[in-house]
Amino acid sequence: MAAKTTRTVTHPTLPPEIWLRIFDFATYIPGTMVPEILEQSSLIGKLYTRRYYPALRVALLTKRYLVRVCKQWWHLATPYLYRAVYIGRARCLLSLYSTLKKYAEGEGTIAGVHDLGSWTQRLDVVIRDHPIGGPNTEAERLAGIIRYLPNLAIASFAVASAAYANTFMHPSVFHSLKGNASSLRVLDWSTDGLRPGVSHLEELLRYLPRLQILNCPGLVWANGLAPNCLLSSVNTLVLKWLTMPIGRLDLVDPQEENVSLREVIFDVGWWAQSLWRTFMGQYGGFLTSVQLCAYDGVHPSTLNAFLNIVNTSCPNLRRITISAVTFSHISMEGFSLPPVQYLGLRAEARQQRRVAYRHLFSILAVLRDSATTLQVIQMIDRHNVENLLTRHSQVAIRAFEQKLAGSTFRVEDHNGCLLSGPSISEKMNSFCSRSRAEQLNPTRNLKLASGS
């Protein structure tokens, strides 16, 4: 009997720099790192997480497979594995903390390997399960992880577990974030779970001179926060609420050379009109982009009241975006836009009735005649576009052929592709095919337009 021969599987012999290019191509997600994320500022919050988190998870799986192939690939692919750290479960905190700590102290499994945490530019805390070991224990582990990420540029907290609802982030996490003051550019609190306490957030903001995007539940203009100090670096501010203690006006008189704020995204509500009117009176002259989010419980007239505040306070505005529960919640009575070039529209409800899209195109028909400066109208939510083109295509066809005929502005989908025009039926077929391809391969066609 002939002796059995063993076959040795070898990988193609390529220079390390070629493998690095391959790894980068296989794991690259546009719009998720500095400086590209700064161009996605108008999406920061729920829109951003919905668009990019699925792709980040898929890329993380790819990175894990790459480092397991062989020791050479472990060395080459490890910087890509730790470039974006995604924490989806509480049980991952201990193992990640232990690994970062060992390598930082030179006691890692593979001797002589570079400090793993130094590769990390992005941290996403998206815990979906229940606490393990108590909230204080988990907070200390999270704080320890952040201490080992000296070059962190993006910190995002979008905790989805109901077990953390209406609870505050532990002070130790803020203390660790101060250690990243020289590198942190984006601070994103997208959910109510483990939300920041006002005093701890105000203290942290004093130590972040390079912060450019801030998304947090709310701010109090009171002792401990100097708005001009904060706004000297922040370009984009995302808020759900704004409060001011009775009898105090801590909004100091802004000096043009000290204010970098150019974009504000906030939730509208009848109870907050006076505060936002005061805020806009102080900072509206610096703004070039405003987003109004009118969600469940907000009367359509309230949205128009906030539009009036923007109209009278923002003379340099170029972009405005409106988000509502459905398109029907955007009232035509009293609806008017400032002289902007770009209008973004989205509805929170993914599936809408035909009457909602008819209402939408009625608004666009009014803008065709009244908004002479308008150049682009974009439906910024993929689900709205898909719902329109697959379920209510005839509404779109009639609108583009009749109501919007002769309009001077473009109507675009979420990717910046033209929706309007004589070949609207072909565009619908193309969109449906592209949408099916994206569902089968989430990492394909991820260069998403932000409307810029």
C-alpha positions as CSV (number, residue, x, y, z in Angstrom):
1,M,0.0,0.0,0.0
2,A,1.4,3.3,-1.0
3,A,2.2,5.6,1.9
4,K,-0.2,8.4,2.5
5,T,1.0,11.8,1.5
6,T,0.1,14.9,3.5
7,R,-0.8,18.1,1.7
8,T,0.4,21.4,3.1
9,V,-2.0,24.3,2.5
10,T,0.0,27.4,1.8
11,H,-1.2,30.9,1.2
12,P,0.0,32.8,-1.8
13,T,3.3,34.5,-1.3
14,L,2.7,38.2,-1.4
15,P,4.6,41.1,0.2
16,P,3.0,42.3,3.5
17,E,2.1,45.6,2.0
18,I,-0.1,43.8,-0.6
19,W,-1.9,41.8,2.2
20,L,-2.5,45.1,4.1
21,R,-4.2,46.6,1.0
22,I,-6.3,43.5,0.7
23,F,-7.3,43.6,4.4
24,D,-8.1,47.2,4.2
25,F,-10.3,46.7,1.1
26,A,-12.1,43.7,2.8
27,T,-12.9,45.6,6.0
28,Y,-13.3,49.2,4.9
29,I,-16.6,50.9,5.7
30,P,-16.9,54.4,4.2
31,G,-18.1,57.1,6.5
32,T,-17.2,55.5,9.8
33,M,-13.8,57.0,10.6
34,V,-12.3,60.4,10.9
35,P,-12.3,62.5,8.7
36,E,-15.0,60.8,6.6
37,I,-17.5,60.7,9.5
38,L,-17.3,64.5,9.8
39,E,-19.0,64.6,6.4
40,Q,-21.8,62.5,7.8
41,S,-22.7,64.9,10.6
42,S,-26.2,65.4,9.3
43,L,-26.9,61.8,10.0
44,I,-25.5,61.5,13.5
45,G,-28.0,59.8,15.8
46,K,-30.6,57.2,14.9
47,L,-30.1,57.7,11.1
48,Y,-26.4,57.0,11.4
49,T,-26.8,53.9,13.5
50,R,-29.4,52.4,11.2
51,R,-27.3,52.9,8.2
52,Y,-23.8,52.0,9.4
53,Y,-24.1,49.6,12.4
54,P,-25.1,46.6,10.3
55,A,-22.1,47.1,8.1
56,L,-19.8,47.6,11.1
57,R,-21.0,44.2,12.5
58,V,-20.4,42.4,9.2
59,A,-16.9,44.0,9.0
60,L,-16.1,42.9,12.6
61,L,-16.9,39.2,11.7
62,T,-14.6,39.5,8.6
63,K,-11.8,40.9,10.8
64,R,-12.2,38.1,13.3
65,Y,-11.8,35.5,10.6
66,L,-8.7,37.2,9.2
67,V,-6.7,37.1,12.5
68,R,-7.5,33.4,12.9
69,V,-5.9,32.2,9.7
70,C,-2.3,32.0,10.8
71,K,0.2,33.9,12.9
72,Q,1.4,36.0,10.0
73,W,-2.2,37.2,9.3
74,W,-2.7,37.8,13.0
75,H,0.1,40.3,13.1
76,L,-1.0,41.9,9.8
77,A,-4.8,42.0,10.5
78,T,-4.8,42.9,14.2
79,P,-4.6,46.6,13.7
80,Y,-7.8,46.3,11.5
81,L,-9.5,44.2,14.2
82,Y,-8.9,46.8,16.9
83,R,-9.4,49.9,14.7
84,A,-13.1,49.9,15.5
85,V,-14.2,48.3,18.7
86,Y,-17.8,47.2,18.8
87,I,-19.3,46.1,22.2
88,G,-22.6,44.4,21.6
89,R,-22.9,42.4,24.8
90,A,-22.1,43.1,28.5
91,R,-20.3,39.8,28.8
92,C,-17.7,41.0,26.3
93,L,-16.5,43.8,28.6
94,L,-14.4,41.6,30.9
95,S,-12.6,39.7,28.1
96,L,-11.9,42.9,26.1
97,Y,-10.6,44.7,29.2
98,S,-8.4,41.8,30.2
99,T,-6.9,41.6,26.7
100,L,-6.1,45.3,26.4
101,K,-4.7,45.4,29.9
102,K,-2.3,42.4,29.3
103,Y,-0.9,43.8,26.0
104,A,-0.6,47.3,27.5
105,E,1.5,45.8,30.3
106,G,3.6,43.6,27.9
107,E,2.1,40.3,29.0
108,G,0.0,39.5,26.0
109,T,-0.2,36.0,24.5
110,I,2.2,36.9,21.7
111,A,5.3,38.6,23.1
112,G,6.5,41.9,21.6
113,V,3.2,42.8,20.1
114,H,2.3,46.5,19.9
115,D,-0.2,47.9,22.5
116,L,-3.5,46.7,21.0
117,G,-5.6,49.7,22.2
118,S,-3.3,52.2,20.5
119,W,-4.9,51.1,17.1
120,T,-8.4,52.0,18.2
121,Q,-10.0,55.0,16.6
122,R,-13.7,54.2,17.1
123,L,-15.6,52.7,20.1
124,D,-19.3,51.7,19.8
125,V,-21.1,50.6,23.0
126,V,-24.3,48.9,21.8
127,I,-25.1,46.6,24.7
128,R,-28.2,44.5,23.9
129,D,-28.3,42.0,26.8
130,H,-28.8,42.3,30.6
131,P,-26.2,43.4,33.1
132,I,-23.7,40.9,34.4
133,G,-22.1,41.5,37.8
134,G,-23.9,44.8,38.5
135,P,-23.9,48.2,36.7
136,N,-21.0,49.5,38.7
137,T,-18.8,46.6,37.8
138,E,-19.6,46.9,34.2
139,A,-19.0,50.6,34.3
140,E,-15.5,50.1,35.8
141,R,-14.7,47.6,33.0
142,L,-15.9,50.0,30.4
143,A,-13.9,52.9,31.9
144,G,-10.9,50.6,32.0
145,I,-11.3,49.8,28.3
146,I,-11.4,53.5,27.4
147,R,-8.2,54.1,29.5
148,Y,-6.4,51.7,27.1
149,L,-7.6,53.5,24.0
150,P,-5.2,56.6,23.9
151,N,-6.0,57.5,20.3
152,L,-9.8,57.3,20.5
153,A,-11.4,59.7,18.0
154,I,-15.1,58.5,18.0
155,A,-17.0,57.4,21.1
156,S,-20.6,56.3,20.5
157,F,-23.0,55.1,23.1
158,A,-26.2,53.5,21.7
159,V,-27.2,51.0,24.5
160,A,-30.3,49.1,23.3
161,S,-31.0,46.9,26.4
162,A,-34.1,47.9,28.3
163,A,-32.3,46.9,31.5
164,Y,-30.3,50.2,31.2
165,A,-33.3,52.4,30.4
166,N,-33.3,55.8,32.3
167,T,-30.0,55.0,34.0
168,F,-27.0,57.3,34.1
169,M,-23.5,56.6,32.9
170,H,-21.0,56.0,35.8
171,P,-18.7,58.9,36.6
172,S,-15.6,56.7,36.0
173,V,-16.4,56.6,32.3
174,F,-16.3,60.3,32.1
175,H,-13.0,60.4,34.0
176,S,-11.5,57.9,31.4
177,L,-12.8,60.0,28.5
178,K,-10.9,62.9,29.8
179,G,-7.7,61.0,29.0
180,N,-8.7,61.0,25.3
181,A,-9.1,64.8,25.3
182,S,-6.5,65.4,22.7
183,S,-7.9,62.9,20.1
184,L,-11.7,62.8,20.7
185,R,-13.6,64.3,17.7
186,V,-17.1,62.8,17.9
187,L,-19.1,62.1,21.1
188,D,-22.4,60.4,20.3
189,W,-25.1,59.5,22.9
190,S,-27.9,58.1,20.7
191,T,-30.1,56.4,23.3
192,D,-31.5,57.0,26.8
193,G,-29.8,53.9,28.2
194,L,-26.7,54.9,30.2
195,R,-27.3,58.5,29.3
196,P,-24.8,61.2,30.6
197,G,-25.5,63.1,33.8
198,V,-25.6,66.8,33.1
199,S,-22.9,67.8,35.6
200,H,-20.5,65.1,34.4
201,L,-21.1,65.9,30.8
202,E,-20.5,69.6,31.4
203,E,-17.2,68.8,33.2
204,L,-16.1,66.5,30.4
205,L,-16.8,69.1,27.7
206,R,-14.3,71.4,29.2
207,Y,-11.5,68.9,28.4
208,L,-12.3,68.3,24.7
209,P,-10.7,71.1,22.7
210,R,-11.0,69.2,19.4
211,L,-14.5,67.9,19.7
212,Q,-16.4,68.6,16.4
213,I,-19.7,66.6,16.7
214,L,-21.7,66.3,19.9
215,N,-24.9,64.3,20.2
216,C,-26.4,64.2,23.7
217,P,-29.9,64.1,25.2
218,G,-29.8,67.7,26.4
219,L,-27.8,70.6,27.9
220,V,-28.5,73.0,30.7
221,W,-27.1,76.5,30.2
222,A,-26.2,76.9,33.8
223,N,-23.1,77.3,36.1
224,G,-20.4,74.9,35.0
225,L,-20.9,75.2,31.2
226,A,-19.5,78.1,29.2
227,P,-21.2,77.9,25.8
228,N,-18.5,79.9,24.0
229,C,-15.9,77.5,25.3
230,L,-17.9,74.5,24.0
231,L,-18.9,76.0,20.7
232,S,-15.4,77.2,19.9
233,S,-14.7,73.6,18.6
234,V,-18.1,71.9,18.0
235,N,-19.4,72.2,14.5
236,T,-22.5,70.0,14.9
237,L,-24.7,69.9,18.0
238,V,-27.5,67.4,18.3
239,L,-30.0,67.8,21.2
240,K,-33.3,66.5,22.3
241,W,-34.0,69.2,24.9
242,L,-32.5,72.4,26.1
243,T,-33.3,73.9,29.5
244,M,-32.4,77.1,31.3
245,P,-32.8,77.8,35.1
246,I,-35.5,80.4,35.8
247,G,-34.0,83.8,36.3
248,R,-30.6,83.0,34.6
249,L,-29.3,83.8,31.2
250,D,-25.9,81.9,30.9
251,L,-25.9,82.2,27.1
252,V,-23.0,84.7,26.9
253,D,-22.7,87.1,24.0
254,P,-21.0,85.1,21.2
255,Q,-18.0,86.5,19.4
256,E,-17.7,85.4,15.8
257,E,-14.1,84.4,16.0
258,N,-14.9,82.0,19.0
259,V,-18.0,80.2,17.6
260,S,-17.5,77.2,15.2
261,L,-21.1,76.0,15.4
262,R,-22.6,75.6,12.0
263,E,-25.2,72.8,12.3
264,V,-27.9,72.2,14.9
265,I,-30.2,69.1,15.0
266,F,-33.0,69.2,17.7
267,D,-36.4,67.8,18.6
268,V,-39.3,70.3,18.4
269,G,-41.9,70.6,21.1
270,W,-44.4,73.3,22.1
271,W,-42.8,73.5,25.6
272,A,-39.4,74.4,24.3
273,Q,-40.2,77.2,21.8
274,S,-39.1,80.0,24.0
275,L,-35.8,78.4,24.9
276,W,-34.9,77.6,21.3
277,R,-35.9,81.0,20.3
278,T,-33.4,82.4,22.8
279,F,-30.8,79.9,21.6
280,M,-31.4,80.7,17.9
281,G,-31.3,84.4,18.7
282,Q,-27.8,83.9,20.0
283,Y,-26.3,81.4,17.5
284,G,-28.7,81.4,14.5
285,G,-26.4,83.8,12.6
286,F,-23.6,81.2,12.6
287,L,-25.7,78.3,11.3
288,T,-25.6,77.0,7.8
289,S,-27.7,73.8,8.5
290,V,-30.6,73.0,10.7
291,Q,-32.6,69.8,11.3
292,L,-36.0,69.8,12.9
293,C,-37.3,66.4,14.3
294,A,-41.0,66.4,15.0
295,Y,-41.8,62.9,16.3
296,D,-44.9,61.3,17.9
297,G,-47.0,63.7,20.0
298,V,-45.9,66.8,18.2
299,H,-48.7,68.8,16.6
300,P,-48.1,69.8,12.9
301,S,-48.5,73.5,13.8
302,T,-45.7,73.2,16.3
303,L,-43.3,72.2,13.5
304,N,-44.3,75.3,11.5
305,A,-43.8,77.4,14.6
306,F,-40.2,76.2,14.8
307,L,-39.7,76.8,11.1
308,N,-40.7,80.4,11.7
309,I,-38.0,80.6,14.4
310,V,-35.5,79.3,12.0
311,N,-36.7,81.7,9.2
312,T,-36.2,84.7,11.4
313,S,-33.0,83.7,13.2
314,C,-30.8,82.0,10.5
315,P,-29.9,84.4,7.7
316,N,-27.0,82.3,6.4
317,L,-28.8,79.0,6.2
318,R,-28.1,76.8,3.2
319,R,-29.6,73.4,4.3
320,I,-32.7,72.4,6.2
321,T,-33.9,68.9,7.0
322,I,-37.3,68.0,8.4
323,S,-38.2,64.6,10.1
324,A,-41.8,63.8,11.1
325,V,-43.8,60.7,12.1
326,T,-45.3,60.6,8.6
327,F,-45.3,63.0,5.7
328,S,-48.9,63.8,6.5
329,H,-47.7,65.4,9.8
330,I,-46.0,68.2,7.8
331,S,-48.7,70.8,7.6
332,M,-49.1,72.9,4.5
333,E,-50.8,75.7,6.4
334,G,-48.2,78.2,7.3
335,F,-45.4,76.1,5.8
336,S,-42.5,78.2,4.5
337,L,-38.8,77.7,4.0
338,P,-35.9,80.1,4.3
339,P,-33.9,80.7,1.1
340,V,-32.0,77.4,1.3
341,Q,-30.4,75.3,-1.5
342,Y,-31.1,71.9,0.1
343,L,-34.2,70.3,1.7
344,G,-34.0,66.9,3.3
345,L,-37.2,65.0,4.2
346,R,-37.8,61.8,6.1
347,A,-40.7,60.1,7.9
348,E,-40.2,57.9,11.0
349,A,-42.9,55.4,9.8
350,R,-41.3,53.0,7.3
351,Q,-44.7,51.9,5.8
352,Q,-47.0,54.8,5.0
353,R,-50.3,55.1,3.3
354,R,-50.7,56.4,-0.2
355,V,-52.3,59.6,1.1
356,A,-49.0,60.5,2.9
357,Y,-47.0,60.5,-0.3
358,R,-49.7,62.4,-2.1
359,H,-49.4,65.0,0.7
360,L,-45.6,65.0,0.3
361,F,-45.8,65.8,-3.4
362,S,-48.4,68.5,-2.8
363,I,-45.8,70.2,-0.6
364,L,-43.2,69.8,-3.3
365,A,-45.5,71.3,-5.8
366,V,-45.9,74.4,-3.6
367,L,-42.2,74.7,-3.2
368,R,-41.8,74.5,-7.0
369,D,-43.3,77.9,-7.2
370,S,-42.3,79.5,-3.9
371,A,-38.8,78.3,-3.1
372,T,-36.8,79.9,-5.9
373,T,-33.3,79.1,-4.4
374,L,-34.0,75.4,-3.8
375,Q,-31.7,73.2,-5.8
376,V,-32.0,69.7,-4.2
377,I,-34.8,67.9,-2.3
378,Q,-33.7,64.6,-0.9
379,M,-35.6,61.7,0.7
380,I,-32.9,60.8,3.2
381,D,-34.4,57.6,4.5
382,R,-34.0,54.4,2.5
383,H,-37.2,52.9,3.8
384,N,-39.2,55.9,2.7
385,V,-37.8,55.6,-0.8
386,E,-38.3,51.8,-0.9
387,N,-41.9,52.2,0.3
388,L,-42.6,54.9,-2.3
389,L,-41.1,53.1,-5.3
390,T,-42.4,49.6,-4.5
391,R,-45.9,50.2,-3.1
392,H,-46.9,53.7,-4.4
393,S,-45.0,54.0,-7.6
394,Q,-48.0,55.4,-9.5
395,V,-48.2,58.3,-7.1
396,A,-44.6,59.2,-7.9
397,I,-45.0,58.8,-11.6
398,R,-48.0,61.1,-11.7
399,A,-46.4,63.6,-9.4
400,F,-43.2,63.9,-11.5
401,E,-45.1,64.1,-14.8
402,Q,-47.8,66.6,-13.6
403,K,-47.3,68.4,-10.3
404,L,-43.5,68.8,-10.5
405,A,-43.2,69.2,-14.3
406,G,-40.9,72.1,-15.0
407,S,-39.4,72.3,-11.5
408,T,-35.9,73.6,-11.2
409,F,-34.8,71.5,-8.3
410,R,-33.7,67.9,-8.2
411,V,-35.5,65.2,-6.3
412,E,-33.0,62.6,-5.0
413,D,-33.1,59.3,-3.1
414,H,-31.1,58.6,0.1
415,N,-28.0,57.8,-2.0
416,G,-28.1,61.0,-4.0
417,C,-29.4,59.4,-7.1
418,L,-31.9,61.3,-9.2
419,L,-35.6,60.2,-8.7
420,S,-37.3,62.7,-11.0
421,G,-37.2,62.7,-14.7
422,P,-38.9,61.0,-17.7
423,S,-37.3,57.6,-17.0
424,I,-38.8,57.3,-13.5
425,S,-40.1,53.7,-14.2
426,E,-36.6,52.6,-15.1
427,K,-35.3,54.2,-11.9
428,M,-37.9,52.3,-9.9
429,N,-36.8,48.9,-11.4
430,S,-33.1,49.8,-10.9
431,F,-33.8,50.8,-7.2
432,C,-35.6,47.5,-6.5
433,S,-32.8,45.5,-8.0
434,R,-30.2,47.5,-6.0
435,S,-32.2,47.2,-2.8
436,R,-32.4,43.4,-3.1
437,A,-28.6,43.3,-3.7
438,E,-27.9,45.4,-0.6
439,Q,-30.0,43.2,1.5
440,L,-28.1,40.1,0.3
441,N,-24.7,41.9,0.8
442,P,-24.8,44.6,3.5
443,T,-21.3,45.7,2.8
444,R,-21.9,46.5,-0.8
445,N,-22.6,50.1,-2.0
446,L,-21.9,51.6,1.4
447,K,-20.8,54.9,0.2
448,L,-23.9,56.7,1.4
449,A,-24.6,60.3,0.5
450,S,-25.2,62.7,3.3
451,G,-26.9,65.2,1.0
452,S,-23.8,67.3,0.6
